[in-house]
Each structure stands twice: as structure tokens, then as C-alpha cells.
Amino acid sequence: MVKQSARSAHSQGRHGWAWALAGLVLGLCLALVPRWSVAAHAYSQFGDIKYPADFSHFDYVNPQAPKGGTMALVAPLIANSFDKYNPFTLKGTSPPGLEALVFETLLVGTMDEPATAYGLLAEDVSVAPDGLSVTFRLNPRARFHNGDPVLAKDVKHSFDVLTSKAVSPQYPAYFSGVKRLVVTGERTVRFEFHQKDAELPLIVGGLPVFSHRWGMVNGQAKPFDQIITEHPIASGPYRIGRVVNNRDITYQRDPNYWGKDLNVRKGLFNFDRITYRMYTDNVSAFEGFKAGEFDFIQSYIAKDWVRQYKGRKFDSGELVKQTLPHGNPANFQGFIFNTRLDKFKDPRVRQAIGMAMDYEWMNRQLFYNIYTRLNSYFTNTEYEAKGLPGEDELALLNPLRARLPAAVFTQPVPQPANTAPPNSLRGNLRQARDLLAQAGWRLREGKLVNDRGQPLTIEFLDNSPSMGRVVAPMIRNLQKLGIQASYRVVDYAVYEKRMKRFEFEAVSLALPARLIPGAELRQFYHSSMAQVEGSSNLMGVSDPAVDALLDRIASVQSRAELAVLTRALDRVLRHGHYTIFHWYSNTYRVAYRGGRFGMPEAPPSYYRPDVWAMATWWSR
């Protein structure tokens, strides 16, 4: 994991919808499904299902883990309060942990398989021979927290709501491939698709399901966007418990949880109470951890990890410091430009600004050489573009040649500017100056201006000051080009509002990677989302070539075909210079209270450390 702090939290809060919708209630990465016509307990994109129908539990859990005790976690540093219990609407902030602990989906993924999902609310699922529909049969034991059975009408209600205008725009966009949902029985539903798409059965399998009674008053349903403080009527292992000043929230394990004996739940969710405590900054959060206010913390800042995670309590074992390996792909993280603004429409301007980052100096001076530079939207995966396009990529790119710059075909895929010898910051800034001149910007009286005399300025927006030490040297380097740059930290409520309305110039953004890229890419990069308020296309990418590649994802038939398509997409996006890539780590840095917890011998391959701890550990 990388140093992302508020940026990571922002992506997990506002953009974590793609994970939740894909059945990532455990922070897991699900994938596509095969074109089967028989009922099955699981789906795999490529048919390689690990666990048979009669499996007893996942390998990475302790099925004998005792129930009881508590775990307290630190909430992501995105805000110091919450004002609603409806995580699906656009306005307001919901508490951390709500979707993962309270809501459930038809299918659920695993932490040790990259492309398989197993039945949760649905006890089996079948895909039609033509691939144009999928049918789920609900488990007759499934119950909401109020005791009502989970029925087909609740699934339909959830789908209808999450494809309406009452929710955040990502949800309708994510389900846009579904033509309709048909209730075929009290506990069976059929999703019908506009076209054959191997991912769609899994997308709908990741549908969060809630009761049609949620928000009802005297038998009358409230408009969904007016359901704000009413506790959800869902089916998950926890309910909302004690809340302190809309800052700290505790989830209470439901002793009557319907799924406690399911093979996909055995050994999971062992704590009676899980609490999230909210802090305004990293300093107060770490001091709270040392004082015993919560039990588990992940370090995103290299300097803190080296300098602060030590001392008497660590030496005695009261606090344990640990580096955990993982097999996850590198998350996307970088400074992104708002290309809706005229001054950032020219990719040469964006490329030039990016050349003012001296990452090699920062890694030495600020990060203790802990990190590796990102160079792709799919770094460290088979989906990363490299060198010149091969014949397989050219087969996709050649029909788009008129819409693409010639460099896509004649030059190796762009790499972030670096200052390792024989390169240098001075040389990079000279290249940046030439690019800016080609784009029509000239230096006058120490300021870079266009032909109308307007200066080139850039504001880096943030809701936490932790990125200031990264931006400060960039600001100094940009001044050498005549660019007036500034770093502005605002209250989270202001920040969130400006992000939803695209009222920013540049911002640091992190997006969670998926082991199998798919439909979520449309939300981040398709032009149809570029002007939709509150969407995830924060960069404002509006490129017909990008759209054409994204539109082909639905017809992908194999892993190899997906890899070629995604490499072509990566190549086109990188030639667009929409972002200044940051850095990543192939390990997680965590600390926890020693002696309090039992845990599996080793973490699985694909996980988030806080989710792994919350879901699989137990109290001693």
C-alpha cells in the first residue's frame, strides 16, 4: 500500500462503490462468469473454481475461531463525522464499515482466488445458454435483521432503486447492461441483458440487497434519497450499534445472523463488536492507537513508519509492527488534472507539468526508498502496456488510427519523467519548457502566459495537509517554468462538494485495483460519465478512442483477449497524460495491539489488511 492517507480514503469512500457492487463486501475482487446453463454454487471467469460444492470453509480462515470480544479500527481519514446511514445516495457521508458489515450480496468473493464468486444470499445461479440472462435462487434461510425473509421482491426493489436517479450515478451506470429484472418466483429472479457480456452475471451477483420496507412510514415508502438516518434493514452479520456524536460507530454482531453456518461465512466475522473511531489527521490517529483507543492501524506514510512506529511499547510487544506481503495489483494513484478546464485540455501541458515532479529525490529524502514508481494504470499486472504496440494491440488500435496521436503507433508507451542519471531535473524542465511552447505558452516577465496574456496557474486541492511535503518541491520546480502553483487544504465537506461538482484543478486520487479489470473502467474513463455530477470520471476523460476500447470489454471471451484490450487502453490513456503517477508498495505496513488477537497463520493472496483483520481474526 502506498502513502495515500486522505486520498485513499476518498477513493474508498466515493469510488469504493465498484468494489461493493462487485461483491467486495470483504474487500475482495470478484470477476466474470462462465457461460453455463446449469445451476451452480459458484462462478469462475475461466472455469477454475477452487472450492467444490460441498466445501466446508475457505482455506484462509479458522473454522473453529471463537466468537466474542471486540475490535476497534481507525476510520479512513476522509472526514471526522457522518450524517447518514444510506451509503447509496449522492449527498452526505455514511459511516465506515456500513456496506461491508451490514449489507449482503447475492454472490461473494474470496481472498484467495482472483476470478471466482460463491453463493451467499443466492444458493445457486444459472446462466442461460445464450448468455443473455442469469437466474438466481435465494437461500430460503436468508433473513433480514427484522426477521423478514429475503425474497425476490426485495431483490427487485434493490435493483430498481439502485438503477434510479435517487442514488449516486455510479450505480445506474454500473448496471446499465441489464435490460430488466424479472421476478419468476417467490425466491427466484432473472436478470436479462441487452447483449451477451460475460461479466454481467457477476455484476448483478454483486447487487447489495436490502428490504423493501427500509424507509417505510405507516406503510408508505419514502423517496429513497430521503432515507437518511433510518437504520438499514439488511441481512449482514452486523447491525448498527452504539454511535458517539456521529464520529465513532460500533457494529453489533447479530446473534441470530442467518448465515453464520454457511461455508462462505464459517470462521468469519468473529467479534461481537467492531468499532470505527474517527480522527481528523494521522498524528491524532497514531496517538490514539498508542493510547489504546483502537487496536489496528495501517501506515501509509513512510516517514511515520520509520520514525514513529518504535519505542517502549513496541519493544515490549504491547504493540506489534509488521510488514505483510500481498499479491494484489498496484492500486492506481496520482495527481489528476481536471481536463474540463481549457488550460488543461492540451496533453502537452499536462505532460509538462508532470515533468516537474522529481520522484527519485522524493523517494530518497521523504520515503526512505520504500516505494516504487507507478508507470501505468495497471502497474505490476499483465494488463500493463510496454514498449511499442504488438500485432495483437495494433489489431485493436489500427481502426482508431484517425482518432489517435501518431505517437501511439511510433513511440514506446510513455514513462514518467525521472531524474536518475543520465537524466536530470534540469533536463526534464527544459523538455517541459519546449512542450509548453509547442502548446502556445510563452514566458513573459517571469510568468507563463498564453496568447491572450492569461497566466498558467494550478491549484492542488486537498482535505488533509499530509501531501504538502510532496507538493511543495513540485511548486518550486513549476515556478522555474513560470507556472504559479499553490496547495490548498479545505474542510472535508467543502472538498467533497467540490469534487462532486468537478470544481478543482488538480487533486491526488487513489483508486483500488481489481485483479480482473472490467465494467468499472467505464465509470472512471468513459465520456458518458465525464459531465455527470458525482461520477467517478474525475479526470473528465472524453476520448472516442478510449470509449471504443471500453465498449469492447463486454465482448471479451478470454483472459488473453482481456489482457490485450486492457494494454491497448492503458497505452492510449498514458499517451493522454491525464495523471502524474505516484508510487506503490508490494507490502502492507500495519501495527496492532499484541496479545489480544488470534489470527490465521498467514494472510491470503488478495486482501486489504484492515478487512482481513476485521473479518478473519478473533479475540483471545
Long-range contacts (C-beta under 8 A, 24 or more apart in sequence): 1-298, 1-300, 1-331, 1-584, 1-585, 1-587, 1-588, 1-589, 1-609, 2-300, 2-331, 2-333, 2-371, 2-510, 2-582, 2-583, 2-584, 2-585, 3-300, 3-301, 3-302, 3-367, 3-371, 3-466, 3-582, 3-583, 4-300, 4-331, 4-333, 4-508, 4-510, 4-582, 5-77, 5-282, 5-300, 5-301, 5-464, 5-466, 5-467, 6-77, 6-78, 6-462, 6-463, 6-464, 6-466, 6-467, 7-333, 7-467, 7-507, 7-508, 7-509, 7-510, 8-76, 8-300, 8-331, 8-333, 8-510, 9-76, 9-77, 9-78, 10-78, 10-463, 10-499, 10-509, 10-510, 11-509, 11-510, 11-511, 11-512, 12-76, 12-78, 12-512, 13-76, 13-78, 13-93, 13-96, 14-496, 14-499, 14-536, 15-170, 15-511, 15-512, 15-524, 15-536, 16-99, 16-512, 17-168, 17-170, 17-171, 17-174, 17-536, 18-170, 18-174, 18-512, 18-514, 18-520, 18-523, 18-536, 19-512, 19-514, 20-87, 20-99, 20-100, 20-103, 20-206, 20-208, 21-171, 21-174, 21-175, 21-203, 21-206, 21-207, 21-208, 22-109, 22-202, 22-203, 22-206, 22-514, 22-518, 22-520, 23-105, 23-106, 23-107, 23-108, 23-109, 23-117, 23-120, 23-202, 23-205, 23-206, 24-109, 24-206, 25-99, 25-100, 25-103, 25-104, 25-105, 25-108, 25-236, 26-100, 26-108, 26-109, 26-111, 26-268, 26-611, 26-615, 27-100, 27-111, 27-607, 27-608, 27-610, 27-611, 27-612, 28-108, 28-109, 28-110, 28-111, 28-606, 28-607, 29-109, 29-114, 29-328, 29-514, 29-515, 29-516, 29-606, 30-107, 30-109, 30-115, 30-116, 30-117, 30-202, 30-205, 30-206, 30-516, 31-109, 31-114, 31-115, 31-116, 31-117, 31-199, 31-202, 31-515, 31-516, 31-518, 32-115, 32-198, 32-199, 32-201, 32-202, 32-516, 32-518, 33-117, 33-127, 33-134, 33-198, 33-199, 33-201, 33-202, 33-205, 34-127, 34-198, 35-127, 35-129, 35-131, 35-198, 36-126, 36-127, 37-126, 37-127, 37-128, 37-129, 38-126, 39-124, 39-125, 39-126, 39-137, 40-124, 40-125, 40-126, 41-118, 41-119, 41-123, 41-124, 42-116, 42-117, 42-118, 42-119, 43-107, 43-116, 43-117, 43-125, 43-127, 43-201, 43-202, 43-205, 44-113, 44-115, 44-116, 45-115, 45-116, 45-198, 45-516, 45-559, 46-115, 46-558, 46-559, 48-115, 48-116, 49-116, 50-110, 50-112, 50-113, 50-116, 51-110, 51-118, 51-263, 55-263, 56-263, 56-266, 57-263, 57-266, 57-267, 58-110, 58-111, 58-112, 58-263, 58-264, 58-266, 58-267, 58-268, 59-112, 59-604, 60-111, 60-112, 60-600, 60-603, 60-604, 60-616, 61-266, 61-267, 61-268, 61-600, 61-616, 62-267, 62-598, 62-600, 62-616, 62-618, 63-266, 63-267, 64-267, 65-267, 65-270, 65-598, 65-616, 65-618, 66-270, 66-618, 66-619, 67-253, 67-270, 67-271, 67-272, 67-618, 68-270, 68-271, 68-272, 68-618, 68-619, 69-270, 69-271, 69-272, 69-273, 69-618, 69-619, 69-620, 70-271, 70-272, 70-273, 70-274, 70-275, 70-619, 71-271, 71-273, 71-274, 71-275, 71-295, 71-296, 71-597, 71-613, 71-614, 71-617, 71-619, 72-274, 72-275, 72-276, 72-277, 72-293, 72-294, 72-295, 72-296, 73-97, 73-274, 73-275, 73-276, 73-277, 73-294, 73-295, 73-296, 73-610, 73-613, 73-614, 74-276, 74-277, 74-278, 74-279, 74-285, 74-288, 74-289, 74-294, 74-296, 74-297, 75-276, 75-277, 75-278, 75-279, 77-279, 77-280, 77-281, 77-282, 77-285, 77-464, 78-463, 78-492, 79-278, 79-492, 79-493, 79-496, 80-247, 80-278, 80-279, 80-280, 80-492, 81-245, 81-246, 81-247, 81-278, 82-246, 82-247, 82-249, 82-278, 83-228, 83-246, 84-228, 84-229, 85-228, 85-229, 85-230, 85-231, 85-232, 85-240, 86-224, 86-227, 86-228, 86-230, 86-232, 88-161, 88-162, 88-167, 88-168, 88-171, 88-208, 88-224, 89-166, 89-167, 89-168, 89-224, 89-225, 89-227, 89-228, 90-167, 90-168, 90-169, 90-225, 90-500, 90-533, 90-534, 91-225, 92-228, 93-492, 93-496, 95-243, 95-249, 95-276, 96-249, 96-276, 96-278, 97-249, 97-251, 97-274, 97-276, 97-614, 98-232, 98-240, 99-208, 100-611, 100-614, 101-236, 101-237, 101-238, 101-251, 101-269, 101-274, 102-232, 102-234, 102-236, 102-238, 102-239, 102-240, 102-251, 103-208, 103-209, 103-210, 103-232, 103-234, 103-235, 103-236, 104-208, 104-209, 104-234, 104-235, 104-236, 104-259, 105-205, 105-206, 105-207, 105-208, 105-209, 106-136, 106-155, 106-204, 106-205, 106-206, 106-207, 106-209, 107-202, 107-205, 107-206, 108-264, 110-604, 111-603, 111-604, 111-605, 111-606, 111-607, 111-612, 112-604, 112-605, 112-606, 113-606, 114-515, 114-516, 114-605, 114-606, 115-515, 115-516, 117-202, 117-205, 117-206, 118-263, 118-264, 119-264, 120-259, 120-262, 120-264, 120-265, 121-150, 121-209, 121-235, 122-205, 125-201, 125-205, 127-201, 130-196, 131-193, 131-196, 131-197, 131-198, 132-192, 132-193, 132-195, 132-196, 133-190, 133-191, 133-192, 133-193, 134-190, 134-191, 134-193, 134-200, 134-201, 134-204, 134-205, 135-184, 135-188, 135-189, 135-190, 135-191, 136-188, 136-189, 136-191, 136-205, 137-187, 137-188, 138-187, 138-188, 138-189, 139-259, 140-187, 141-258, 141-259, 142-235, 142-258, 142-259, 143-235, 143-256, 143-258, 144-210, 144-211, 144-233, 144-234, 144-235, 145-233, 145-234, 145-235, 145-239, 145-254, 146-211, 146-213, 146-233, 148-211, 148-213, 148-233, 150-209, 150-211, 150-235, 151-186, 151-187, 152-183, 152-184, 152-185, 152-186, 152-187, 152-188, 152-189, 153-183, 153-212, 154-209, 154-210, 154-211, 154-212, 155-181, 155-183, 155-189, 155-207, 155-209, 156-181, 156-183, 156-189, 157-210, 157-211, 157-212, 158-207, 158-208, 158-209, 158-210, 159-191, 159-204, 159-207, 161-224, 162-207, 162-208, 164-224, 166-223, 166-224, 166-225, 167-224, 167-225, 168-534, 169-529, 169-532, 169-533, 169-534, 169-535, 170-523, 170-534, 170-535, 170-536, 173-522, 173-523, 173-528, 173-529, 173-532, 173-535, 174-203, 174-519, 174-520, 174-523, 175-203, 175-204, 175-207, 177-203, 177-519, 177-554, 178-203, 178-204, 195-554, 196-554, 196-555, 197-554, 197-555, 198-556, 198-557, 199-518, 199-519, 199-553, 199-554, 200-519, 200-554, 203-518, 203-519, 208-234, 209-234, 209-235, 210-234, 235-259, 237-265, 237-268, 237-269, 238-269, 238-274, 241-273, 247-277, 247-278, 248-275, 248-276, 248-277, 248-278, 249-275, 249-276, 250-274, 250-275, 250-276, 251-275, 267-616, 268-615, 268-616, 269-615, 270-616, 270-617, 270-618, 270-619, 271-614, 271-617, 271-618, 271-619, 274-614, 281-464, 281-465, 281-466, 282-464, 282-466, 289-319, 289-591, 290-319, 292-593, 295-592, 295-593, 295-596, 295-597, 296-590, 296-591, 296-592, 296-593, 296-610, 296-613, 296-614, 297-590, 297-591, 297-592, 298-588, 298-589, 298-590, 298-609, 298-610, 299-589, 299-590, 299-591, 300-589, 301-466, 302-366, 302-367, 302-368, 302-370, 302-371, 303-366, 303-367, 303-368, 305-370, 305-589, 306-368, 309-591, 314-591, 317-594, 317-595, 318-593, 318-594, 318-595, 319-591, 319-592, 319-593, 319-594, 320-591, 320-592, 320-593, 320-594, 321-589, 321-590, 321-591, 322-589, 322-590, 322-591, 322-592, 323-587, 323-588, 323-589, 323-590, 324-587, 324-588, 324-589, 324-590, 324-603, 324-609, 325-586, 325-587, 325-603, 326-586, 326-587, 326-588, 326-603, 326-605, 326-606, 326-607, 327-605, 327-606, 328-513, 328-515, 328-605, 328-606, 328-607, 329-378, 329-379, 329-380, 329-381, 329-513, 329-514, 329-515, 330-374, 330-379, 330-380, 330-381, 330-513, 330-584, 330-586, 331-510, 331-511, 331-512, 331-513, 331-584, 332-374, 332-377, 332-379, 332-509, 332-510, 332-511, 332-513, 333-374, 333-508, 333-509, 333-510, 333-511, 333-581, 333-582, 333-583, 333-584, 334-374, 334-508, 334-509, 334-579, 334-580, 334-581, 334-582, 335-460, 335-506, 335-507, 335-508, 335-509, 335-579, 335-580, 335-582, 336-506, 336-507, 336-508, 336-509, 336-538, 336-539, 336-578, 336-579, 336-580, 337-505, 337-506, 337-539, 337-578, 337-579, 338-502, 338-504, 338-505, 338-506, 338-507, 338-538, 338-539, 338-540, 339-539, 339-540, 339-541, 339-542, 339-578, 340-502, 340-530, 340-531, 340-540, 341-505, 343-450, 343-454, 343-456, 343-457, 344-505, 346-439, 346-440, 347-575, 347-576, 347-577, 347-578, 348-435, 348-436, 348-438, 348-439, 348-577, 349-435, 349-436, 349-439, 349-441, 349-456, 350-576, 350-577, 350-578, 351-414, 351-432, 351-435, 351-577, 352-431, 352-432, 352-433, 352-435, 352-436, 352-439, 352-481, 353-432, 353-458, 353-478, 353-483, 353-580, 354-416, 354-417, 354-577, 354-579, 354-580, 355-417, 355-428, 355-429, 355-431, 355-432, 355-435, 356-428, 356-429, 356-432, 356-474, 356-477, 356-478, 356-480, 356-481, 356-483, 357-416, 357-417, 357-474, 357-477, 357-580, 358-419, 358-425, 358-428, 358-473, 358-477, 359-416, 359-418, 359-419, 359-583, 360-418, 360-419, 360-420, 361-419, 361-425, 361-473, 362-470, 362-473, 363-583, 366-469, 366-470, 367-583, 370-585, 371-583, 371-584, 371-585, 372-583, 372-584, 372-585, 372-586, 373-416, 373-418, 373-581, 373-582, 373-583, 374-416, 374-581, 374-582, 374-583, 374-584, 375-415, 375-416, 375-581, 376-413, 376-570, 376-574, 376-581, 377-569, 377-570, 377-573, 377-574, 378-513, 378-517, 378-566, 378-567, 378-570, 379-584, 380-584, 380-586, 381-513, 382-563, 383-517, 383-562, 383-563, 383-566, 383-567, 383-570, 384-567, 384-570, 385-413, 385-567, 385-568, 385-570, 385-571, 385-574, 386-412, 386-413, 386-567, 387-412, 387-413, 388-412, 388-413, 389-568, 389-571, 392-564, 393-564, 393-567, 393-568, 393-571, 396-549, 396-552, 396-564, 396-565, 396-568, 397-568, 397-571, 397-572, 399-548, 400-544, 400-545, 400-548, 400-549, 403-543, 403-544, 403-545, 403-548, 404-545, 404-572, 404-575, 405-575, 407-575, 408-571, 408-572, 408-575, 413-570, 413-571, 413-574, 413-575, 414-574, 414-575, 414-577, 416-580, 416-581, 425-477, 429-477, 429-480, 429-481, 432-481, 433-481, 436-481, 443-482, 446-482, 447-482, 447-484, 448-481, 448-482, 448-483, 455-482, 455-484, 456-482, 456-483, 456-484, 457-483, 457-484, 457-485, 457-486, 457-505, 458-483, 458-484, 458-485, 458-486, 458-505, 458-506, 459-485, 459-486, 459-487, 459-488, 459-504, 459-505, 459-506, 460-485, 460-486, 460-487, 460-488, 460-505, 460-506, 460-507, 460-508, 461-488, 461-490, 461-495, 461-498, 461-504, 461-505, 461-506, 461-507, 462-487, 462-488, 462-489, 462-490, 462-495, 462-507, 462-508, 463-489, 463-490, 463-491, 463-492, 463-494, 463-495, 463-496, 464-489, 465-489, 467-508, 499-538, 500-533, 500-534, 501-533, 502-533, 502-538, 502-540, 507-538, 508-582, 509-538, 509-579, 515-606, 516-562, 517-562, 517-566, 518-553, 519-553, 519-554, 521-550, 521-553, 521-569, 522-550, 522-553, 525-550, 525-569, 525-573, 526-550, 539-578, 539-579, 541-573, 541-576, 541-578, 543-572, 543-576, 545-572, 546-572, 546-573, 546-576, 595-620, 596-620
